[in-house]
C-alpha cells in the first residue's frame, strides 16, 4: 500500500469548522482502554473515537451505520432501509477484523454490557444516534477489562449529558424514500449541580420490499447530580418498543414472519475523583420481552404457536485507579454478572411448550498497571481472573508498550487475549434447519498481536497504520446444520486511518482496511474503504460527499463463490438559519446515489438510490 493511498484513506471530518482543534484534542482522550481518562497515545491498544459532531452530521437515527463507515476494520451487516430485526435473517452484527458473528464484539453503554441474556446477541435497533455523546471502539480483544464477549473488540457507547449550564431542546423531522419517517425530540438541562438529558425517537418505514415494514419508538433519560468536587451520581433508563416483519429471501419468501420486541436497560453509578485516586461503583440491569411468529412458506399452513422469551443481563461493576507514584497508574476491579432467561412456545391450541429456563453467574477480578517513563515510553500490563458457574475459571493476560520517539509520533506494540463463553441459545435452543444447539460447546478463545505507527502534524493532519495477527481457537460455527467448535482460525491484516484539515472550513476523512482469513468468514470484507470531504461556506451552507467501497465480501448465508464487491456514493447538503444553539437547519441527503445493486444478507437486496429530507430545530 502506497503512502499516497494511506493519506487518501485517512482524511477526517469536523462538522463545526470552529471546533477542529477541539475535535482532534478530544480524539486523543479515551476512557474505554482502562476505565479512566487517559491520553490515547499512552495506550497500546488500537482505539477509534467517533465524536458527537460526526454522529450529528450524519443525520442517522441508528448508530451502527455511522460506525461501519468511520471505523477501519469494523463492518455492520444490513438488510434494508432501516431496522435490523432479531432472530433468523436479522442484521446488525458487528464484525471487527473478521471476528463478530455470535456476539464476539461486546457492546457497552457507559462501560456496562448490553446484550440479550438468552440469545447472546447485541441489540442494534436500540442504539440510537441522538442519545450518544461519543463512541470509543477497541479494535481487538478487550476481555482483560470487560470479560466474555469482548473477544473480537469493544464498542463503548458513551451516552449524552447536558454539559453546559442552561437548557437546550432539539426537534427533528425527516421524510424520504419508501415512506420512511423519522422523528426526534430531546431536551438537555443543567443548573447548579444537577443535569438531565431526555429524548424520544420514532422511526418507521414501509421498506423497499413487500412485507418488510418496520417501526420503533425509543425513549431515553439520563439524570446526574454532583455532590461536591469528589462525588457524582448518575442514573439512566432506556426503553425500546419495536415491530419488524421479515419477508425472507426473495427466492424463498416467508409469510407472517413478525417480531414484537420490548427492550429496556437501566443503571446507576457513583463515581469518585481525588488527586491520587478515582473510580466508580456501577449497577446495571437489562431486560427484554420477545414474541416472534416464525412464519411459514407456501403451501404450508400458518404456525399454531409463537416463540416467546424473557431475558435479563444484570450485574455490579466496581473499579478504582490509584496514582501512587509519578507516571504510574494501577487499576483494580471486581465484576459480578448474571445473565439468562426463559424461552417457550406459546401454542394457540394446546399446552405451552417449554424450551429453556436458565441463568449463568460470572465473577471476576482484574488488575492493570501502567507506567510512563521519561515522557517517551508507556508500559501496560494486566491480568483478569474469571469464574463462571457454567465453564469454570480462566486467566486472561494483556501487555503492551507505546513509544513516543518525537513530537506527535507514537509506536504501539501489544499482545492480548480474548474469550467468549457460549450463550444459552447456542447450547439449548435449536432453529432447524439453520442451526442445532450443542450443549458440549467449549468457550471461544483468541490471541492478538498488534503493531501500529501514528503521526500528528500540528492540528491539521493525523495518520495511523496498524498491522495485526489473530489466532483463534474453538470458534463456534455451524457445520452441516450443527453448531460446533472450529480450531486454527487465523486472521491478519492492515488498517489505515487519518485526518486532514487544510482549511478551517474544509476537511477530509477516510479509512482503509485489508483482511486476510484462512477460513471462509461471512460479513468480513477483504477490503473496506471510506473517504469523505466536507466544505462549509459562510458558516451556513455545508456540503459533504463520501464514497464507501467494500470488496471480497462473503454474504451472510452465502458461499465462497458468492463474494460481492460494491461502491456507494452518498451526499448531503444543509443550510443553517440562525445559530447552532438557536436556529433551524434544513437538510437533504442521498444514499447509494448511483443505484448500485448489492446484498449483504443473501436474498435480501439493499435499497438502490434513496433520498431523505428534514429539518432540525434547536432552541
C-alpha positions in Angstrom: 0.0 0.0 0.0 1.5 3.3 -1.1 1.8 6.3 1.2 -0.5 8.2 -1.2 -3.3 5.7 -0.6 -2.7 5.9 3.1 -3.2 9.6 3.1 -6.2 9.4 0.8 -7.8 6.8 3.0 -7.4 8.9 6.2 -9.0 12.3 5.9 -11.4 13.2 8.7 -14.4 15.5 9.0 -15.3 18.2 11.6 -18.9 19.4 11.3 -18.1 22.6 13.1 -15.2 24.5 11.5 -14.6 26.3 14.7 -14.2 23.0 16.5 -11.4 21.4 14.5 -8.8 21.8 17.2 -11.1 20.6 20.0 -12.2 17.6 17.9 -8.6 16.5 17.4 -7.8 17.0 21.1 -10.9 15.1 22.2 -9.9 12.2 20.0 -6.7 12.0 22.0 -8.6 11.2 25.2 -10.2 7.8 25.9 -11.8 6.0 28.8 -12.6 2.6 27.4 -8.9 1.4 27.5 -8.6 1.4 31.3 -11.9 3.0 32.6 -10.3 6.4 33.4 -9.5 9.3 31.2 -6.1 8.8 29.6 -4.3 10.0 26.5 -4.9 7.7 23.6 -1.2 7.8 22.7 -0.3 6.2 26.1 -2.5 3.1 25.4 -1.0 0.3 23.4 -4.4 -0.9 22.0 -5.9 0.2 18.7 -8.8 2.6 19.6 -11.0 4.6 17.2 -13.1 7.5 18.5 -16.3 8.9 16.9 -17.3 12.3 18.3 -20.8 13.8 18.6 -20.2 16.2 15.8 -19.6 13.4 13.3 -22.7 11.5 14.6 -24.8 14.6 14.3 -23.5 15.4 10.8 -24.7 12.0 9.5 -28.4 12.7 10.4 -28.7 9.0 11.0 -31.1 7.8 13.6 -29.3 4.4 14.0 -25.7 4.5 15.3 -24.2 1.4 13.8 -24.1 2.5 10.1 -22.1 5.5 11.2 -19.5 3.2 12.9 -19.4 0.9 9.9 -18.3 3.8 7.7 -15.9 5.5 10.0 -14.0 2.7 11.9 -11.4 0.8 10.0 -11.8 -3.0 10.3 -15.4 -2.7 11.6 -18.3 -3.9 9.4 -22.0 -4.0 10.2 -24.5 -6.2 8.4 -27.6 -4.5 7.0 -30.6 -5.7 5.0 -33.0 -2.8 4.4 -33.9 0.9 4.5 -33.9 1.0 8.3 -34.2 -1.6 11.1 -32.1 -4.6 11.8 -34.6 -7.0 13.4 -34.0 -10.1 15.5 -34.0 -13.9 15.1 -33.1 -15.7 11.8 -32.3 -13.4 8.8 -31.6 -10.4 11.2 -28.9 -7.9 10.6 -26.9 -5.6 12.9 -24.0 -8.0 13.6 -20.8 -6.1 14.3 -17.6 -7.7 13.0 -14.1 -6.4 13.8 -11.2 -7.8 11.9 -13.4 -10.7 10.8 -14.5 -11.6 14.3 -18.0 -10.9 15.4 -20.7 -13.4 14.4 -22.3 -14.7 17.6 -21.7 -11.6 19.7 -17.9 -11.7 19.7 -17.8 -7.9 19.8 -19.1 -6.5 23.1 -21.4 -3.5 23.1 -21.4 -1.3 26.1 -23.5 1.6 27.4 -21.1 3.8 29.5 -18.9 0.8 30.2 -21.8 -1.6 31.0 -22.5 -4.7 28.8 -25.5 -4.6 26.5 -26.8 -7.9 25.1 -29.8 -10.2 25.2 -29.4 -12.7 28.1 -30.7 -15.8 26.3 -29.7 -15.2 22.7 -26.3 -13.6 23.4 -26.6 -11.2 20.5 -26.3 -7.4 20.7 -29.4 -5.1 20.3 -28.7 -3.0 17.3 -32.1 -1.3 17.0 -31.7 0.1 20.5 -28.5 2.0 19.7 -29.9 5.5 18.9 -27.6 8.1 17.5 -29.3 11.1 19.1 -28.5 9.7 22.6 -24.8 9.2 22.0 -22.1 11.7 23.0 -19.2 9.7 21.6 -18.2 6.2 20.8 -14.9 4.5 21.6 -14.0 1.3 19.7 -11.3 -1.1 20.8 -10.3 -2.9 17.6 -9.1 -6.1 19.2 -9.6 -8.1 22.4 -10.9 -6.2 25.4 -11.5 -9.2 27.7 -9.0 -8.0 30.3 -11.4 -5.3 31.5 -14.7 -6.5 30.1 -14.6 -10.3 30.2 -16.6 -12.6 28.0 -18.0 -11.4 24.6 -15.2 -8.8 24.3 -13.1 -11.3 22.3 -13.2 -9.5 19.0 -13.4 -6.0 20.2 -15.4 -3.5 22.3 -17.8 -0.7 21.3 -18.4 1.6 24.2 -21.4 3.9 23.6 -21.0 6.9 25.9 -24.4 8.5 26.4 -25.2 12.2 26.3 -25.4 14.5 29.3 -26.1 18.3 29.3 -22.6 19.6 29.9 -23.2 23.4 29.6 -25.3 25.4 32.0 -28.9 26.2 30.9 -31.4 24.4 28.7 -31.3 23.2 25.1 -34.1 21.5 23.1 -33.8 19.8 19.7 -36.6 18.6 17.4 -36.0 16.8 14.1 -38.4 15.6 11.4 -37.3 13.6 8.4 -39.1 12.0 5.5 -37.9 10.1 2.5 -37.9 7.0 0.2 -40.3 4.1 0.9 -42.5 6.3 3.1 -39.6 6.4 5.7 -40.4 8.7 8.6 -38.1 9.7 11.5 -39.0 11.9 14.4 -36.8 13.1 17.3 -37.2 15.3 20.3 -34.7 15.8 23.1 -34.0 18.2 26.0 -30.9 18.8 28.0 -30.9 20.8 31.3 -28.1 21.8 33.6 -28.5 24.0 36.6 -26.2 24.1 39.7 -25.1 20.5 40.4 -28.0 18.9 38.6 -28.1 17.8 34.9 -30.5 15.9 32.8 -30.9 14.7 29.2 -34.2 13.2 28.0 -35.1 12.1 24.4 -37.7 10.2 22.4 -37.3 8.9 18.8 -39.7 7.2 16.5 -38.8 5.6 13.1 -41.0 3.8 10.7 -40.7 2.6 7.1 -42.7 0.5 4.6 -39.4 -0.9 3.5 -38.1 -1.5 -0.1 -39.9 -4.9 -0.3 -43.4 -6.0 0.4 -43.8 -7.2 4.0 -40.6 -5.5 5.2 -42.2 -2.8 7.3 -40.5 -1.7 10.5 -41.3 0.8 13.3 -39.7 1.6 16.6 -40.1 4.0 19.5 -37.1 4.7 21.7 -37.1 6.7 25.0 -34.0 7.6 27.0 -33.4 9.6 30.2 -30.1 10.4 31.9 -30.0 12.3 35.3 -26.9 13.3 37.2 -26.1 15.1 40.4 -22.7 16.3 41.7 -22.5 16.2 45.5 -19.1 18.0 45.6 -15.8 18.0 43.8 -15.2 14.4 44.7 -18.5 12.5 44.3 -21.1 12.4 41.5 -24.1 10.1 40.9 -25.8 9.3 37.6 -28.8 7.2 36.6 -30.3 6.4 33.3 -33.1 4.4 31.7 -33.6 3.4 28.1 -36.7 1.7 26.6 -37.3 0.5 23.0 -40.5 -1.0 21.6 -40.3 -2.2 18.0 -42.1 -4.2 15.4 -40.3 -5.9 12.5 -41.6 -8.1 9.6 -39.1 -10.3 7.7 -40.1 -11.1 4.1 -37.4 -13.8 3.8 -35.1 -14.3 0.9 -36.5 -13.2 -2.5 -36.2 -16.7 -3.9 -38.0 -18.3 -0.9 -40.2 -15.7 0.8 -41.7 -16.1 4.3 -45.3 -15.2 5.2 -46.1 -13.6 8.5 -42.6 -13.7 10.0 -43.3 -11.0 12.5 -41.4 -9.9 15.6 -42.7 -7.8 18.5 -39.9 -6.8 20.9 -39.7 -4.7 24.1 -36.1 -4.0 25.4 -35.0 -1.9 28.4 -31.9 -1.1 30.3 -31.3 0.9 33.4 -28.2 1.7 35.5 -26.9 3.8 38.3 -23.3 4.8 39.0 -21.5 6.6 41.8 -18.1 8.0 40.8 -15.3 9.4 42.9 -12.4 11.6 41.9 -9.4 12.5 44.1 -5.9 13.7 43.4 -4.4 10.3 43.9 -7.3 8.0 43.2 -10.6 7.8 41.2 -13.1 5.1 40.4 -16.8 4.1 40.3 -19.4 1.7 41.5 -21.9 0.8 38.8 -25.1 -1.3 39.0 -27.0 -2.3 35.7 -30.0 -4.3 34.7 -31.0 -5.1 31.1 -34.2 -6.9 30.2 -36.2 -7.9 27.2 -39.5 -9.5 26.1 -39.8 -11.1 22.6 -42.8 -12.5 20.8 -42.0 -14.0 17.4 -44.1 -15.6 14.7 -41.5 -17.6 12.7 -43.9 -17.5 9.8 -44.4 -20.1 7.1 -43.8 -20.8 3.4 -46.5 -21.6 0.9 -48.1 -24.1 0.5 -47.6 -24.9 4.2 -50.2 -23.7 6.8 -49.6 -20.9 9.3 -47.9 -21.9 12.5 -50.1 -22.7 15.5 -47.6 -21.3 18.1 -45.5 -18.2 18.8 -42.0 -18.2 20.2 -41.8 -16.2 23.4 -38.9 -15.2 25.6 -38.0 -13.0 28.6 -34.3 -12.4 29.4 -32.1 -10.4 31.6 -28.4 -9.3 31.9 -27.5 -7.7 35.2 -24.5 -7.0 37.3 -22.3 -4.9 39.6 -19.0 -3.3 38.5 -16.5 -1.8 40.9 -13.1 -0.4 40.0 -10.6 2.1 41.4 -7.5 3.6 39.9 -4.6 4.6 42.1 -1.8 7.1 41.2 0.7 6.3 43.9 4.0 7.4 42.2 4.7 9.8 39.4 3.8 8.3 36.0 2.2 5.2 37.5 -1.5 4.1 37.4 -2.8 1.0 39.0 -6.4 0.0 38.3 -8.1 -2.8 40.2 -11.7 -4.0 39.6 -14.3 -6.6 40.6 -17.2 -7.7 38.3 -20.3 -9.7 39.0 -22.7 -10.6 36.2 -25.8 -12.7 36.0 -27.4 -13.4 32.6 -30.1 -15.7 31.2 -33.8 -16.0 30.8 -36.8 -18.1 29.9 -38.0 -19.2 26.4 -41.1 -21.1 25.5 -43.5 -21.8 22.6 -46.9 -20.3 23.4 -49.2 -22.6 21.5 -52.6 -21.3 20.2 -54.4 -24.6 20.6 -52.6 -26.8 23.1 -50.2 -26.7 26.1 -47.4 -24.3 26.5 -44.1 -25.8 25.2 -41.1 -25.1 27.4 -37.7 -24.6 25.7 -35.2 -23.4 28.3 -35.1 -21.5 31.7 -31.6 -20.9 32.8 -29.1 -18.3 34.1 -25.3 -18.1 34.4 -23.3 -16.4 37.1 -19.8 -14.9 36.4 -17.5 -13.3 39.0 -14.1 -11.7 38.1 -11.3 -9.6 39.3 -8.6 -7.8 37.4 -5.5 -5.6 37.8 -3.9 -3.3 35.2 -0.6 -1.5 35.8 0.7 1.4 33.6 4.0 3.2 33.9 5.2 6.2 31.9 9.0 6.6 31.6 10.8 9.8 30.5 7.8 11.0 28.5 9.0 8.6 25.8 7.7 5.2 26.8 4.5 3.8 28.4 4.3 0.2 29.6 0.9 -1.5 30.2 0.2 -5.0 31.6 -2.7 -6.7 33.3 -4.4 -9.9 34.1 -8.0 -11.0 34.7 -9.3 -14.0 36.6 -12.9 -15.0 36.0 -15.1 -17.8 37.3 -18.2 -18.9 35.6 -20.6 -21.5 37.2 -21.1 -22.9 33.7 -17.5 -23.1 32.5 -15.2 -22.9 35.5 -12.2 -20.5 35.7 -9.8 -18.8 33.3 -6.9 -16.3 33.4 -6.7 -13.6 30.7 -3.4 -11.6 30.3 -2.6 -8.5 28.3 0.6 -6.5 27.8 1.9 -3.7 25.6 4.1 -0.7 25.1 3.9 2.7 23.5 6.9 4.6 22.3 6.9 8.4 21.6 10.2 9.0 19.8 9.5 12.5 18.7 6.8 15.2 18.7 3.4 13.8 17.5 4.7 10.3 17.0 3.6 7.1 18.6 4.6 3.4 18.0 2.5 0.8 19.8 3.1 -2.9 20.4 0.6 -5.1 22.2 -0.4 -8.7 23.0 -3.8 -9.5 24.3 -6.2 -12.4 24.8 -9.9 -12.6 24.4 -12.6 -15.1 25.0 -16.3 -15.7 24.8 -18.5 -18.3 26.6 -21.3 -20.0 24.6 -24.7 -18.4 25.1 -27.8 -20.1 26.1 -29.2 -20.1 22.6 -26.2 -21.9 21.2 -26.3 -24.5 24.0 -30.0 -25.3 24.3 -32.2 -23.7 21.5 -32.3 -25.2 18.0 -33.5 -23.5 14.9 -33.9 -26.2 12.3 -32.7 -26.3 9.6 -30.4 -23.3 10.3 -28.6 -24.4 13.5 -28.9 -27.2 16.0 -27.9 -26.5 19.6 -24.9 -28.2 21.2 -24.6 -28.4 25.0 -21.0 -29.6 24.6 -19.7 -26.4 23.1 -16.4 -25.0 24.6 -15.6 -21.3 25.2 -14.0 -19.5 22.3 -10.5 -18.0 22.8 -8.2 -15.8 20.8 -4.7 -14.3 20.9 -4.0 -11.0 19.2 -0.7 -9.3 18.2 -0.6 -5.7 17.0 1.9 -3.1 15.8 0.8 0.5 14.9 2.5 3.7 14.0 0.8 7.1 14.3 1.8 10.6 13.5 0.2 14.0 14.2 1.4 17.1 12.3 0.1 20.1 14.3 -3.7 20.3 14.3 -4.1 19.7 10.6 -3.0 16.1 9.9 -3.0 12.8 11.6 -2.4 9.3 10.2 -2.0 5.8 11.7 -1.3 2.4 10.2 -1.9 -0.8 12.2 -0.9 -4.4 11.4 -2.5 -7.3 13.3 -2.5 -11.1 13.5 -5.2 -13.1 15.3 -5.1 -16.7 16.3 -8.4 -18.1 17.4 -9.4 -21.5 18.8 -12.8 -23.2 19.4 -14.7 -20.6 17.3 -18.4 -21.6 17.3 -19.8 -22.1 13.9 -22.4 -24.1 12.0 -21.1 -27.3 10.3 -23.8 -29.1 8.3 -26.5 -27.5 10.4 -25.0 -28.3 13.8 -23.1 -25.8 16.0 -19.5 -26.9 16.7 -16.1 -25.6 17.7 -13.6 -25.0 14.9 -9.9 -24.6 15.6 -6.9 -22.9 13.8 -8.6 -19.7 12.7 -6.0 -17.1 11.7 -6.8 -13.6 10.6 -4.3 -10.9 9.6 -4.5 -7.5 8.0 -3.7 -3.8 7.8 -5.8 -0.8 8.9 -5.2 2.8 7.9 -6.9 6.0 9.2 -6.0 9.7 9.2 -7.4 13.2 9.3 -6.6 16.3 7.3 -7.9 19.9 7.8 -6.3 22.1 5.0 -8.7 25.0 5.9 -10.9 25.7 8.9 -14.0 25.2 6.7 -12.7 22.3 4.6 -12.0 18.8 5.9 -11.5 15.3 4.7 -11.7 11.9 6.3 -11.1 8.3 5.2 -10.0 4.9 6.3 -9.0 1.6 4.7 -8.7 -1.9 6.0 -7.4 -5.1 4.4 -8.3 -8.5 5.9 -6.9 -12.0 5.1 -8.6 -15.0 6.7 -7.6 -18.6 6.4 -11.2 -19.8 6.7 -14.2 -18.5 4.8 -15.9 -15.9 7.0 -19.3 -14.2 6.5 -19.6 -10.4 6.7 -15.9 -9.9 6.8 -14.8 -8.0 3.7 -11.3 -8.4 2.4 -11.2 -4.7 1.6 -13.1 -1.8 3.0 -12.6 1.9 2.1 -14.3 5.1 3.1 -13.5 8.7 2.1 -15.4 11.9 2.8 -15.0 15.6 2.1 -16.9 18.4 3.7 -17.0 22.1 2.9 -18.8 24.9 4.9 -19.5 28.2 3.3 -20.2 31.4 5.3 -20.8 29.1 8.4 -24.3 28.4 6.9 -24.1 26.1 3.9 -22.5 22.7 4.4 -21.8 20.3 1.6 -20.5 16.8 2.1 -20.0 13.7 -0.1 -18.5 10.3 0.6 -17.6 7.1 -1.1 -17.9 3.8 0.6 -16.4 0.7 -1.1 -16.4 -2.9 0.0 -14.6 -5.8 -1.7 -14.4 -9.5 -1.3 -17.5 -9.7 1.0 -18.9 -13.2 1.6 -22.6 -12.7 2.1 -24.4 -13.9 5.3 -25.8 -17.2 4.2 -23.7 -17.2 1.0 -20.7 -19.2 -0.2 -17.1 -18.6 -1.1 -18.2 -18.4 -4.8 -20.8 -15.7 -3.9 -18.5 -12.9 -2.8 -19.5 -9.4 -3.8 -17.9 -6.0 -4.4 -19.8 -2.7 -4.3 -19.2 1.0 -4.1 -21.7 3.6 -2.8 -21.9 7.3 -3.4 -23.6 9.4 -0.6 -24.0 13.1 -0.3 -25.6 15.7 2.0 -26.4 19.4 1.8 -27.6 21.6 4.7 -28.3 25.2 5.4 -28.4 26.8 8.9 -30.8 29.6 9.7 -29.8 31.4 13.0 -27.2 29.8 15.1 -26.4 26.2 16.1 -27.8 26.9 19.6 -30.9 28.8 18.5 -32.0 28.2 14.9 -33.1 25.6 12.4 -31.2 23.6 9.9 -32.7 22.4 6.6 -31.0 19.3 5.0 -31.3 16.7 2.3 -29.2 13.6 1.9 -29.0 10.8 -0.6 -27.5 7.4 -0.2 -26.4 5.0 -2.9 -26.9 7.7 -5.5 -25.6 5.6 -8.4 -28.2 2.9 -7.7 -25.7 0.1 -7.0 -27.3 -3.3 -6.8 -25.8 -5.4 -3.9 -26.6 -7.7 -1.0 -25.1 -8.3 2.4 -27.5 -11.0 3.5 -28.1 -13.5 0.7 -31.5 -13.0 -0.8 -32.0 -9.5 0.8 -31.2 -6.8 -1.8 -30.3 -3.5 -0.3 -32.2 -0.4 -1.4 -31.0 1.4 -4.6 -30.9 5.2 -4.6 -32.7 6.7 -1.6 -33.3 10.3 -0.6 -34.2 11.8 2.9 -35.0 15.4 3.7 -35.7 17.1 7.0 -35.4 19.9 9.4 -33.5 20.3 12.7 -34.8 22.9 15.2 -32.8 23.9 18.2 -33.8 26.3 20.9 
